[in-house]
């Protein structure tokens, strides 16, 4: 596999999967790994859309963690989408994963509404005019709501999903009010909520959420997922997710 300048191949330490990353671009973090594990219960033979797939990390891991028919990874940035396509090829997953280089707002030029079984997304966390603005365009688009907002993603997800289709997302814990508001507004009923804490005595900084299209009201709040123990090492649950236990 030929690499471009500043690219490297990383071992995902799961079923010999690998991924190409740009050392100067946006590399995946623990949030993507946790989301792929959270969503591994997606029903067998589902057709899945990965909104904002980036390097393809969630799609690649999910292809090994769940018995999925097809994953469509949607990525607006051409260079990033091309890198994701090469990672898919590197792992011989061309029959399972298709990377689509488009704006999520144009997705219905490629996919039909009401036909997707599940959606996974690790969207930009920051509203456009909040937080430190990263000058590098690729990182800016990955971290801030430049090309699409949280509401855009949830509204489009509702249109893509079948009735009772599943929606999985990881986001900043501080955005939980916005998340729940838009999910309920667009009839994606929150079903499972799990906060992620850096340490047991620290406030949550991330949240995992599952919602179901047109479902009834009943939310289960699971126990928090703790990332590090008191000595600064990964907890047993994190080690299991990373296949290091």
GITAJO-V511836 format. One record per helix or strand of 3 or more residues. SS is the DSSP state (helix for helix, strand for strand). FROM is the first residue (numbers start at 0). TO is the last residue. If there is no record, write none. Layout:
# GITAJO-V511836
ss=SS from=FROM to=TO
ss=SS from=FROM to=TO
This chain:
# GITAJO-V511836
ss=strand from=6 to=10
ss=strand from=17 to=21
ss=helix from=29 to=37
ss=strand from=46 to=50
ss=helix from=56 to=64
ss=strand from=69 to=74
ss=helix from=77 to=89
ss=strand from=96 to=100
ss=helix from=103 to=108
ss=strand from=115 to=120
ss=helix from=136 to=142
ss=helix from=149 to=159
ss=strand from=160 to=171
ss=helix from=172 to=184
ss=strand from=187 to=196
ss=strand from=203 to=212
ss=helix from=235 to=240
